Amino acid sequence: MSTEVAMYSDEDNQNYEDWMSSLPEELWDVPLSSLAIPGSHDAMSYSLDINSPLIRSESDTFRLLDGLFYCLTRPAIYRWSTTQVQGLLIP
């Protein structure tokens, strides 16, 4: 089930803390699993740099490759891992 409803609001009066409270009435009974909910996947990935450590769950093989071919693996990891270019705006 998919329901598409455009949400229009005055840019100057947007309240991002309570965005769900301003959902149009036709969405009140739609299950959350059927809504496209804005969010941030990989928040804070903008702070990664080329020297950031590998996560502990990486395979031993990948860790070995990273140790031997650091100049090749790190740029690739950095490009794949960085999913946003700006920090979070916290009031």
Stockholm file with secondary structure:
# STOCKHOLM 1.0

chainA/1-91         MSTEVAMYSDEDNQNYEDWMSSLPEELWDVPLSSLAIPGSHDAMSYSLDINSPLIRSESDTFRLLDGLFYCLTRPAIYRWSTTQVQGLLIP
#=GR chainA/1-91 SS CCCCCCCCCCGGGCCGGGGGGGCCGGGTTSCGGGSCCCCCTTTTGGGCCTTCCCCTTSCHHHHHHHHHCHHHHHHHHHHHHCCCSSCCCCC
#=GC SS_cons        CCCCCCCCCCGGGCCGGGGGGGCCGGGTTSCGGGSCCCCCTTTTGGGCCTTCCCCTTSCHHHHHHHHHCHHHHHHHHHHHHCCCSSCCCCC
//
